[in-house]
Amino acid sequence: MPSLTPDVEVRLSVGQCVRTLTTSKEKEEVTKTLHTLTSYLDDGPQSTITSAQRAEFSRAHYTRTLQFLISNINADWLQLLTVPQCTELWDGLFLRGPPDQTLLVLMDGISSMSSPSAGLDRLVSILERFLQSGRLTVLLWTRCQGTGPSDSPQLRETLLSRLVALPDLTANQLHHHNKTLFLPQQYYPLLARDMLTVLERTCQALRGLKDCSLTFVAQALGKACVQGHSGKQVFGVLAPHLSSCTLSDMVWQRVCWKLLENVPERWLESVLTGMVQAVNRPDALSRIMGNLVLKNKKAQFVITHKLLLLQYKYETRVLSILLGYLAQDRERRPLLIQVLRSLCQAWANPSAVRHTPLEQQLYVSRALLLCVGLLSDAELQELRSELLQCMLGGMQSHLDSSVVRVRRMGMVVGECLSSRMDVNGAKLKFEVQYCMAPFPRLWVRLYSLKWLTVPIFLFSLTPYDMSADQEMSQAAPPRYLRDCLEAFLSSEDPVRVDLSLRAIEGLVRKNTSTAREVSVELSKVLLHMEDRYNTVGFLSLRQAAMVALTVTDSVTEYLTTEFYSMNYSIRQRLDILEVLILSAQELSQPITDKGGPSKAIQRVTMNTPLYPGDDPIHWRQVVERRIQSKTKRLSKVGSKPTPNRYAPVAGHFFFPLLRNYDRPQVTFDLLGGDHLVLGRLIHTLGLLMHLAVNAPVATQMGRALLDFVWAVRYHVDQMVRRGVLFAVCSIFLSMPSQSLLVELSDQLFETRAWLAGENTGQNNKVSLMLLYTRVETRLLYLNILDRVVSPSEFRE
């Protein structure tokens, strides 16, 4: 019988073990089977398994075996084992195999199990022992040696994600039952110590002329840093050890350089930022980083530009370490000159002085002085003209500022630059009080550089005496409508929102052209706006702003459409009606020419003779006035029409409100349970009708309104019935006399009878009685109370 190949032998053996564990109920058989599986991980001299069989088991069967064990974590055969046997055999399979496969299987198993459960507790315990027993070091070292099986980029990325995000994954699953070792403040220092162990083994391997790869370690470092753990948790452990190891060991320096070179560019910024903040001296940073800034464009951009000009959150110590690192090596000094030119340009830029924060200007000033202090005498002579131009232009830009601290900053930096350049032996001196004292910690002593005098103003500023200051508004009132809109949409400042709310009405009425551009958007924002900061007079201010928008650039189409839209509260629908009423009242005011007398007055003035007796029609006017004064009338039916802005747009206010009243919605049923809104709607329509007196569209409005309210005149709610009574009175008071006979002849007597019935009933209020009296007077004027005639006689 031919011998079997190792892969076939391992496959048959593992398959038999799986079948045995699935079906067996005997303790001895289960124990023997687990011993068989464990033997594939034992590489001792007593092992009967060949290296080829062990490699095949690790490559093709180890992950599946662990997945099988996890899927049977609650099986009966597992309960047959004692605690020592379970720890040795079942747990040993997880702790003695390839660590990368173990980590992936454990993390997947923990994420998929329900919490809490006994099986989850067991996996968590194994993961805790996995970390405590140094299996992460084995995992990283295996990747450095390249002895593990080749894997795909997708699998490598998955492994990195599980390795770096272990605290997040366990916290999401375990919640309050999470282990202390899995917390970020415990796990990431552990990971950093394991990285140090691997770097130490790498140095030993290089001394033994063995090749190693730091790619996976660099990727793990970069991924941990980009997730926000580059500070005390990672580089707080790495930086001191690397600084001491590279002090006298060139192999360690080469290993550190190679480690940083292998960090992917998308993560390099986080690594460099953490490293710069963690080291204590520029020479230590130079030993760890080497000339990475010359080899990698991303590293050069971060070190020479981003950390100096775009960010300003770092301490002065970090600035001195960065600039000292550039000055440490002869090959890196051209970058120091480049940085100096960039800092000079930024410090002297008038636009930067006006628009950048004061903290950033102070940060750039510190960097500029530190950079000038690192120049040699030869470099200083070479750059004297550029520095002089920077000093003069920068001081001019700073002295032109209205901010006192900016002006003082310009004077202090100018004095320091003048002292460093020693122009013609004369030093620039301003009459400004600040403390000039030796401050050696803020300057880097490199080679033969002397300690320089540094103004404390730039690093340890004395606070102003503000005891006598008065509290001022934190924000100025907005000057543009778009500023108000931006404040309503994005600002969280109560003062800014309050100032915008108080200024918006005046801005709308003053800037009508701009208001037309943003009227709908502003109305939408104001309609949905809530009083989040308990603003005094919030409702009236918001209402006045919406009325101004409606009057200036009519947004009635938007408001009337939104009145019947879904997902609006009753308060918002009532707000819409109130805004429409107030806007219509303002538009209905007579138009007057405030710049001079009206045309009618001008004509009378021009045609009036110098002497009243010479006027041929003067006596007729006198007679007409006497007749008017002696004539007694029951009521003045109509007033002289005056032009206004409401008459041409009355239909746009009125008819859209009658469009969808009979279409119930999920959140709004006008003819159903929303009696309050129905009553207010009818009252609003009555007011709109009343304000449309003498308007060309008044007849159509009256007929449409009467048809609408007639169907709800016997509504169960008293407010609705009173609104109907008010609307009917508005119709008879606002429609032209001839239109009443032509358009409402059929409904005239029935309406009068209903009014009389309502008046003698429960709606016997003083205001309604007055309206009823005016309606009766109007009907009397039309000669319909003195005689009973048929509707056909009205048409005649």
C-alpha positions in Angstrom: 0.0 0.0 0.0 1.6 3.3 -1.1 2.3 5.9 1.7 0.1 8.9 2.0 1.4 12.4 1.6 1.5 14.7 4.6 -1.5 16.8 3.6 -3.7 13.8 3.1 -2.6 12.2 6.4 -3.3 15.4 8.3 -6.7 15.9 6.6 -7.8 12.4 7.4 -6.6 12.6 11.0 -8.2 15.9 11.7 -11.5 14.8 10.0 -11.5 11.7 12.2 -10.9 13.8 15.3 -13.8 16.1 14.4 -16.2 13.2 13.9 -15.1 11.6 17.2 -15.7 14.8 19.2 -19.1 15.3 17.5 -20.4 11.8 18.4 -18.4 10.6 21.4 -19.7 10.6 24.9 -16.7 8.9 26.6 -14.3 11.0 28.5 -11.2 8.8 27.6 -12.1 9.0 23.9 -12.6 12.8 24.1 -9.3 13.3 26.0 -7.4 11.1 23.5 -8.8 13.0 20.5 -7.8 16.4 22.0 -4.3 15.1 22.7 -4.1 14.1 19.0 -5.0 17.6 17.9 -2.6 19.2 20.4 0.2 17.0 19.2 0.2 18.9 15.8 1.3 22.0 17.8 4.1 20.2 19.8 7.5 20.6 18.2 9.5 19.0 21.1 11.8 16.0 20.8 9.2 13.6 22.0 6.8 14.5 19.3 5.9 11.9 16.6 4.5 14.5 14.2 6.8 15.6 11.4 7.6 19.2 10.6 5.8 18.8 7.3 2.6 17.6 9.1 2.8 20.4 11.6 3.2 23.0 8.8 0.2 21.5 6.9 -2.0 21.5 10.1 -1.1 25.2 10.8 -1.7 26.2 7.2 -4.9 24.4 6.3 -6.6 23.0 9.5 -5.8 25.1 12.5 -8.3 27.9 11.9 -11.1 25.4 11.1 -10.2 23.4 14.3 -10.6 26.4 16.5 -13.8 27.4 14.8 -15.1 23.9 15.4 -14.2 24.2 19.1 -15.9 27.5 19.5 -19.1 26.3 17.7 -19.1 23.4 20.2 -18.2 25.4 23.3 -21.5 24.3 25.0 -21.3 20.7 23.9 -21.8 17.9 26.3 -18.4 16.3 25.7 -16.7 19.4 26.9 -18.4 19.0 30.3 -16.7 15.6 30.7 -13.3 17.2 31.1 -12.0 18.4 34.5 -10.8 22.0 34.9 -7.0 21.1 34.5 -7.8 18.9 31.5 -9.8 21.7 29.9 -7.1 24.2 30.5 -4.4 22.0 29.1 -6.1 20.5 26.2 -9.0 22.9 25.1 -7.3 26.2 26.0 -3.9 24.9 24.9 -5.1 24.6 21.3 -5.7 28.4 21.3 -2.5 29.3 23.1 0.1 27.1 21.3 -0.9 27.6 17.7 -0.2 30.4 15.1 -1.0 33.6 17.1 -2.4 35.5 14.1 -5.0 32.8 13.3 -5.8 32.5 17.0 -6.4 36.2 17.4 -8.7 36.4 14.3 -10.8 33.4 15.5 -11.0 34.6 19.1 -12.1 38.1 18.0 -14.7 36.7 15.6 -16.0 34.3 18.2 -16.3 37.1 20.9 -18.1 39.4 18.4 -20.6 36.7 17.4 -21.5 35.4 20.8 -24.5 36.6 22.8 -23.6 38.5 26.0 -23.6 37.5 28.8 -23.0 33.8 28.5 -20.6 31.1 29.8 -19.1 30.5 26.4 -18.3 34.2 26.0 -16.7 34.3 29.4 -14.5 31.4 28.4 -13.3 33.0 25.2 -12.6 36.3 27.0 -10.5 34.4 29.5 -8.5 32.7 26.7 -8.0 36.1 25.0 -6.8 37.6 28.3 -4.3 34.7 28.7 -3.3 35.1 25.1 -2.2 38.7 25.8 -0.6 38.0 29.1 1.5 35.1 27.8 3.3 37.2 25.2 1.5 35.8 22.2 1.4 39.3 20.6 5.2 39.3 20.7 5.2 36.0 18.9 2.7 37.3 16.3 4.8 40.4 15.5 8.0 38.4 15.5 6.6 35.8 13.2 5.7 38.5 10.8 9.1 40.1 11.0 10.8 36.7 10.2 8.4 36.0 7.4 8.2 32.4 8.5 4.4 32.3 8.5 2.3 31.3 5.5 1.8 33.9 2.8 -1.4 35.8 3.0 -3.4 38.2 1.0 -3.5 42.0 1.5 -7.1 41.7 2.6 -6.2 39.2 5.3 -3.3 41.3 6.5 -5.6 44.4 6.7 -8.1 42.3 8.7 -5.4 41.2 11.1 -4.2 44.7 11.6 -7.7 45.9 12.3 -8.3 43.2 14.9 -5.0 43.8 16.5 -5.3 47.6 16.8 -9.0 47.9 17.5 -9.1 45.1 20.1 -10.2 47.5 22.9 -13.1 48.9 20.8 -14.3 45.4 19.7 -14.3 44.0 23.2 -15.9 47.1 24.7 -18.7 46.9 22.2 -19.4 43.3 23.1 -18.7 43.2 26.8 -19.8 46.7 27.9 -19.5 47.0 31.6 -18.1 43.5 32.0 -15.0 44.4 30.0 -11.6 43.3 31.4 -9.0 45.8 32.6 -6.4 44.5 30.3 -8.6 45.3 27.3 -8.9 49.0 28.2 -6.9 51.4 26.0 -4.8 52.7 28.8 -3.7 49.1 29.5 -3.7 47.4 26.0 -1.8 50.0 24.0 1.2 50.2 26.4 1.2 46.4 26.3 1.3 46.5 22.5 4.1 49.1 22.6 6.2 46.9 24.9 5.7 44.0 22.6 6.9 46.1 19.7 10.0 47.0 21.7 10.6 43.3 22.3 10.3 42.6 18.6 12.7 45.5 17.8 15.2 44.2 20.3 15.0 40.7 18.6 15.4 42.4 15.2 18.6 44.1 16.4 20.0 40.8 17.6 19.0 39.1 14.3 20.8 41.8 12.3 23.9 41.4 14.4 23.7 37.7 13.5 23.4 38.6 9.8 19.8 37.5 9.5 17.2 39.4 7.5 14.1 40.8 9.1 11.1 42.8 7.9 9.6 45.6 9.9 6.7 46.3 7.6 4.0 44.7 9.7 5.2 46.3 12.9 5.3 49.7 11.2 1.8 49.2 9.9 0.6 48.3 13.3 2.3 51.4 14.8 0.8 53.7 12.2 -2.7 52.3 12.6 -2.6 52.6 16.3 -1.4 56.2 16.0 -4.0 57.2 13.5 -6.7 56.0 15.8 -5.6 58.5 18.4 -3.3 56.5 20.6 0.0 58.0 19.7 0.5 60.0 22.9 1.2 58.5 26.3 -0.2 55.1 25.5 2.2 54.3 22.6 5.0 56.8 22.3 5.0 57.3 26.0 6.4 53.8 26.2 8.4 53.8 22.9 10.1 57.2 22.9 12.1 56.9 26.2 13.4 53.4 25.3 14.3 54.3 21.7 16.0 57.4 22.9 18.2 55.6 25.3 18.9 52.6 23.0 19.9 54.8 20.0 22.3 56.9 22.1 25.3 54.6 21.5 24.0 51.8 19.3 24.0 52.3 15.5 22.1 49.1 14.9 19.2 50.5 17.0 19.3 53.7 15.0 19.1 51.9 11.7 16.2 49.8 13.0 14.3 52.9 14.1 14.9 54.6 10.7 13.7 51.5 8.9 10.6 51.3 11.2 9.6 54.9 10.3 10.3 54.5 6.6 7.9 51.5 6.5 5.0 53.4 8.0 2.4 54.0 5.2 2.1 57.6 4.2 -1.6 57.8 5.1 -0.6 57.2 8.8 2.8 58.9 8.8 1.6 62.2 10.1 0.1 60.7 13.2 3.3 58.8 13.9 5.5 61.8 13.5 3.2 64.0 15.6 3.3 61.5 18.5 7.0 61.1 18.2 7.8 64.8 18.2 5.7 65.4 21.3 7.1 62.4 23.2 10.9 62.9 22.8 12.7 65.3 25.1 15.5 66.7 23.0 16.1 67.4 19.3 19.2 65.1 19.2 17.0 62.2 20.4 14.6 62.9 17.6 17.5 63.1 15.2 18.7 59.7 16.2 15.3 58.1 16.0 14.2 59.7 12.7 17.5 60.1 10.9 17.0 61.9 7.5 13.5 60.7 7.0 12.5 64.3 6.3 14.8 64.3 3.2 13.6 60.9 1.9 9.9 61.2 2.4 7.9 64.1 0.9 5.0 63.6 3.4 7.4 63.7 6.3 8.9 66.8 5.0 5.6 68.5 4.6 4.5 67.6 8.1 7.8 68.6 9.8 8.5 71.8 7.9 5.0 73.1 7.1 2.1 71.6 8.9 3.4 71.5 12.4 4.8 75.0 12.1 2.4 77.0 10.0 -0.9 75.2 9.8 -1.3 74.1 13.5 -0.6 76.1 16.6 -1.6 73.8 19.5 1.9 72.6 20.5 4.1 73.9 23.3 7.3 75.8 22.8 9.2 72.7 23.7 7.8 71.0 20.6 8.8 73.9 18.4 12.4 73.9 19.7 12.6 70.1 19.2 11.4 70.4 15.6 13.6 73.3 14.6 16.6 71.8 16.5 16.1 68.5 14.6 16.4 70.4 11.3 19.5 72.2 12.5 21.2 69.0 13.9 22.5 67.7 10.5 24.3 69.5 7.7 22.1 67.9 5.1 18.9 69.1 6.9 20.0 72.7 7.4 18.7 73.9 4.0 15.3 72.9 5.3 15.8 75.1 8.3 16.5 78.1 5.9 13.4 77.1 4.0 11.3 77.1 7.2 12.8 80.5 8.2 11.7 82.0 4.9 8.2 80.6 5.3 7.9 81.9 8.9 9.1 85.3 7.8 6.5 85.4 5.0 3.7 84.3 7.4 4.7 86.7 10.2 5.0 89.8 7.9 1.9 89.0 5.8 -0.7 91.9 6.5 -3.6 89.6 5.6 -2.4 87.0 8.1 -2.1 89.6 10.8 -5.7 90.7 10.2 -7.4 87.4 9.8 -5.5 84.7 11.8 -6.2 84.0 15.5 -4.0 85.8 18.0 -2.8 82.4 19.4 -1.5 81.4 15.9 0.3 84.7 15.5 2.0 84.1 18.8 2.9 80.6 17.8 4.5 81.8 14.5 6.4 84.5 16.4 7.8 81.9 18.8 8.9 79.7 15.9 10.4 82.6 14.0 12.6 83.7 17.0 13.6 80.1 17.7 14.6 79.6 14.1 16.6 82.8 14.0 18.4 81.8 17.1 19.5 78.6 15.4 21.2 80.4 12.5 25.0 80.4 12.3 26.8 83.7 11.8 27.4 82.9 8.2 23.8 82.1 7.6 22.7 85.2 9.4 24.9 87.4 7.1 23.5 85.6 4.1 19.9 86.2 5.1 20.4 89.7 6.6 18.5 91.5 3.8 15.6 89.1 3.9 15.4 89.3 7.7 15.5 93.1 7.6 12.7 93.2 5.1 10.7 90.8 7.2 11.3 92.8 10.3 10.3 96.1 8.8 7.3 94.8 6.9 6.1 92.6 9.8 6.4 95.5 12.3 4.5 97.8 10.0 1.7 95.1 9.7 1.5 94.6 13.4 1.7 98.2 14.4 -1.2 99.0 12.0 -3.4 96.6 14.0 -6.1 97.9 16.4 -5.4 95.0 18.8 -3.0 96.0 21.5 -1.5 92.6 21.9 -0.8 92.3 18.2 1.0 95.7 18.3 3.1 94.6 21.3 3.9 91.4 19.6 5.2 93.2 16.6 7.4 95.5 18.8 8.8 92.6 20.8 9.7 90.5 17.8 11.2 93.5 16.0 13.4 94.2 19.0 14.6 90.6 19.2 15.3 90.4 15.4 17.2 93.7 15.6 19.2 92.5 18.5 20.1 89.2 16.8 21.1 90.9 13.5 22.9 93.7 15.2 22.3 96.2 12.4 25.1 98.8 12.3 25.6 98.3 16.0 22.2 99.9 16.8 19.4 98.1 18.4 15.7 98.8 18.0 14.0 99.9 21.2 10.3 100.6 21.8 8.8 102.3 24.8 6.9 99.3 25.8 6.9 97.6 29.2 7.7 93.9 29.1 10.1 91.7 30.9 13.4 90.8 29.1 15.1 87.9 31.0 17.3 84.9 30.1 15.1 82.0 29.3 17.4 79.1 28.4 14.7 76.4 28.3 13.0 78.1 25.4 16.1 78.2 23.2 18.1 75.3 21.9 21.8 75.4 22.6 23.4 73.9 19.6 27.2 73.6 19.2 28.6 77.1 19.7 25.3 79.1 19.9 25.1 81.4 22.9 22.1 81.8 25.1 19.8 84.5 23.8 17.7 86.9 25.7 14.0 86.0 25.1 11.1 88.2 26.0 8.8 86.5 28.5 5.9 88.2 26.7 6.1 85.6 24.0 6.0 82.6 26.3 4.7 83.6 29.7 2.3 86.5 29.2 1.3 88.8 32.1 -2.5 89.1 32.2 -4.1 92.5 31.9 -5.8 94.2 34.8 -9.5 93.8 33.9 -10.9 94.7 37.3 -12.3 98.0 36.1 -13.5 96.7 32.7 -17.2 96.7 31.9 -18.9 93.7 30.4 -19.5 94.2 26.7 -21.5 92.2 24.2 -19.7 89.2 22.9 -20.9 89.8 19.3 -21.7 92.8 17.2 -25.2 93.1 15.7 -25.3 91.5 12.2 -25.3 93.9 9.3 -26.5 91.5 6.5 -29.4 89.2 6.2 -27.3 86.3 5.2 -25.4 86.7 8.5 -28.7 86.4 10.4 -29.6 83.3 8.3 -26.2 81.7 9.1 -26.6 82.5 12.8 -30.1 80.8 12.9 -28.8 77.7 11.0 -25.4 77.0 12.6 -24.6 79.2 15.5 -24.8 77.9 19.1 -24.0 81.3 20.6 -27.2 82.6 22.4 -26.0 86.2 22.1 -25.5 86.0 18.4 -28.9 84.4 17.9 -30.5 87.1 20.0 -28.8 89.9 18.2 -29.8 88.4 14.8 -33.4 88.0 15.9 -33.6 91.6 17.0 -32.0 93.0 13.9 -33.6 90.9 11.1 -36.8 92.9 10.8 -35.0 96.2 10.2 -32.6 94.5 7.8 -35.5 93.0 5.8 -37.3 96.4 5.4 -34.0 98.2 4.7 -32.6 95.7 2.1 -35.5 94.7 0.0 -33.5 93.4 -2.9 -31.5 91.0 -0.6 -34.7 90.1 1.2 -36.3 88.9 -2.0 -33.4 86.5 -2.6 -33.6 84.8 0.8 -37.2 85.4 1.8 -38.5 81.9 1.4 -35.5 80.3 3.1 -35.6 82.8 6.0 -39.4 82.2 6.4 -38.8 78.5 6.5 -36.1 78.9 9.2 -38.2 81.3 11.3 -41.2 79.1 11.0 -39.3 76.1 12.4 -37.3 78.1 14.9 -37.6 77.3 18.6 -36.8 79.4 21.7 -33.7 77.4 22.7 -32.2 80.2 24.8 -35.3 81.8 26.5 -34.9 85.0 24.5 -37.0 87.9 25.8 -39.8 88.6 23.4 -38.9 85.7 21.2 -42.4 85.2 19.8 -43.0 88.8 18.9 -39.5 89.2 17.4 -40.0 86.1 15.2 -43.5 87.2 14.2 -42.4 90.7 13.3 -39.6 89.3 11.1 -41.9 86.9 9.2 -44.4 89.8 8.7 -41.6 92.0 7.3 -40.6 89.2 4.9 -44.2 88.7 3.8 -44.8 92.5 3.2 -41.4 93.1 1.5 -41.4 90.1 -0.8 -44.7 88.3 -0.6 -44.1 84.7 0.6 -47.8 84.1 0.9 -47.5 81.2 -1.6 -45.0 79.4 0.7 -47.0 80.1 3.9 -50.4 79.1 2.5 -48.9 75.9 1.0 -47.1 75.0 4.2 -50.4 75.5 6.2 -51.8 72.3 4.7 -48.5 70.4 4.7 -47.7 67.4 6.9 -45.6 67.3 10.0 -46.5 70.7 11.3 -47.7 71.4 14.8 -50.9 73.3 15.7 -48.7 76.2 17.0 -46.9 76.5 13.6 -50.2 76.5 11.7 -51.6 79.2 13.9 -48.4 81.2 13.5 -48.9 81.1 9.7 -52.5 82.4 10.1 -51.3 85.2 12.4 -48.5 86.2 10.1 -51.0 86.4 7.1 -53.4 88.5 9.1 -50.7 91.0 10.3 -49.2 91.2 6.8 -52.6 91.8 5.2 -53.4 94.6 7.8 -50.1 96.3 7.0 -50.6 96.1 3.3 -54.1 97.4 3.5 -52.9 100.7 4.9 -53.5 103.6 2.4 -50.6 104.6 0.2 -49.4 108.1 0.9 -46.6 110.2 -0.7 -44.5 111.2 2.2 -42.1 113.1 0.1 -44.6 115.9 -0.8 -48.3 116.7 -1.2 -50.5 114.3 -3.2 -51.4 115.1 -6.8 -54.9 116.0 -5.8 -53.7 118.5 -3.3 -51.3 119.9 -5.9 -54.1 120.4 -8.5 -56.2 122.2 -6.0 -53.3 124.4 -4.9 -52.4 125.3 -8.5 -56.0 126.1 -9.6 -56.9 128.0 -6.4 -57.1 131.8 -7.2 -55.4 134.3 -5.0 -58.8 135.6 -3.7 -61.6 133.3 -2.7 -64.2 135.6 -4.2 -62.8 135.2 -7.7 -63.4 131.4 -7.7 -66.5 130.7 -9.9 -67.3 127.3 -8.3 -66.7 128.4 -4.7 -70.4 129.0 -3.9 -71.2 125.5 -5.2 -68.8 123.9 -2.7 -70.3 126.0 0.1 -73.8 124.8 -0.8 -72.7 121.2 -1.0 -71.1 121.3 2.4 -74.2 122.8 3.9 -76.4 120.1 2.4 -74.1 117.4 3.7 -74.2 118.8 7.2 -77.9 119.1 7.3 -78.6 115.6 5.9 -79.3 112.7 8.4 -78.3 109.2 7.4 -78.7 105.9 9.2 -75.2 104.8 8.2 -72.5 105.7 5.9 -72.5 102.7 3.6 -69.2 103.0 2.0 -66.1 105.1 2.4 -64.1 106.7 -0.3 -61.7 104.1 -1.8 -58.0 104.7 -1.2 -55.2 102.8 -3.0 -53.3 100.2 -1.0 -50.9 97.4 -1.5 -53.3 94.6 -0.3 -56.0 94.9 -3.0 -53.9 93.6 -5.9 -52.7 90.6 -3.8 -55.8 89.8 -1.7 -56.6 86.7 -3.7 -53.1 85.3 -3.1 -53.7 85.6 0.6 -57.3 84.2 0.5 -57.9 81.5 -2.1 -55.0 79.1 -1.3 -56.4 78.8 2.3 -59.6 77.3 0.8 -57.7 74.8 -1.4 -57.3 71.6 0.7 -59.5 72.1 3.7 -61.4 68.9 3.0 -58.4 66.6 2.6 -57.6 65.0 6.0 -54.0 64.0 6.7 -52.3 61.8 9.2 -51.4 64.7 11.5 -54.0 67.2 10.5 -57.8 66.9 10.1 -59.4 70.3 9.7 -63.0 69.1 9.5 -62.4 66.4 12.1 -60.9 67.0 15.5 -58.8 70.1 14.9 -61.6 72.6 15.9 -59.2 75.2 17.1 -57.4 75.5 13.8 -60.7 75.5 11.9 -62.1 78.3 14.0 -58.9 80.4 13.6 -58.9 79.7 9.8 -62.5 80.9 9.4 -61.7 84.0 11.5 -58.6 84.7 9.4 -60.6 84.4 6.2 -63.1 86.8 7.6 -60.4 89.3 8.4 -58.9 88.9 4.9 -62.4 89.5 3.5 -62.9 92.6 5.6 -59.6 94.1 4.5 -60.4 93.5 0.9 -63.3 96.0 0.9 -63.4 97.9 -2.5 -60.9 95.4 -3.9 -61.8 94.1 -7.4 -61.7 90.5 -6.2 -64.0 91.1 -3.2 -67.0 89.7 -4.9 -65.3 86.3 -5.7 -63.9 86.2 -2.2 -67.3 86.8 -0.6 -69.0 84.1 -2.6 -66.3 81.5 -2.0 -66.2 82.3 1.7 -69.9 82.0 2.1 -69.9 78.6 0.4 -67.1 77.4 2.7 -68.6 78.6 6.0 -72.2 77.6 5.2 -71.4 74.0 5.5 -70.1 74.4 9.1 -72.5 77.0 10.4 -74.0 74.4 12.8 -70.6 73.1 14.0 -70.5 71.5 17.4 -67.7 73.8 18.6 -68.7 77.3 19.7 -65.6 78.9 18.4 -66.2 77.6 14.9 -69.8 78.9 15.0 -68.6 82.3 16.2 -66.0 82.4 13.4 -68.8 81.6 10.9 -70.9 84.5 12.2 -67.9 86.8 11.9 -67.1 85.7 8.4 -70.7 86.2 7.2 -70.8 89.7 8.7 -67.5 90.4 6.9 -69.0 89.3 3.6 -72.0 91.6 3.8 -69.9 94.5 5.0 -67.2 94.2 2.3 -69.0 93.1 -0.9 -70.3 95.9 -3.2 -74.0 96.5 -2.9 -74.8 95.5 -6.5 -72.9 92.3 -6.1 -75.1 91.2 -3.1 -78.2 91.3 -5.4 -76.5 89.6 -8.3 -74.3 87.0 -6.7 -76.0 86.2 -3.4 -79.7 86.6 -4.2 -80.5 83.0 -3.5 -78.8 82.9 -0.2 -79.8 86.4 1.0 -83.0 85.6 2.9 -81.7 82.3 4.3 -78.6 84.0 5.6 -80.7 86.8 7.2 -82.9 84.3 8.9 -79.9 82.4 10.2 -78.3 85.6 11.5 -81.4 86.4 13.3 -81.6 82.9 14.8 -78.0 83.0 15.9 -78.4 86.5 17.3 -81.3 85.5 19.6 -79.4 82.3 20.6 -76.2 81.8 22.5 -74.0 84.1 20.4 -75.6 87.2 22.0 -72.3 89.1 22.5 -71.9 92.8 22.3 -69.4 92.7 19.4 -71.6 90.4 17.4 -74.6 92.5 18.0 -72.8 95.5 16.6 -71.9 93.5 13.5 -75.4 92.2 13.2 -76.8 95.8 13.4 -74.5 96.9 10.6 -75.6 93.9 8.5 -79.2 94.8 9.1 -78.5 98.4 8.1 -76.8 97.3 4.9 -79.8 95.1 4.1 -82.1 98.0 4.8 -80.2 100.2 2.5 -80.8 97.6 -0.2 -84.5 97.8 0.4 -84.9 94.1 1.2 -86.3 94.5 4.7 -89.3 96.6 3.8 -90.8 94.1 1.4 -90.8 90.5 0.8 -89.8 89.7 -2.8 -88.7 86.6 -4.5 -85.1 86.0 -5.8 -86.3 86.6 -9.3 -87.4 90.1 -8.4 -83.9 90.8 -7.1 -82.5 89.9 -10.5 -84.9 92.4 -12.1 
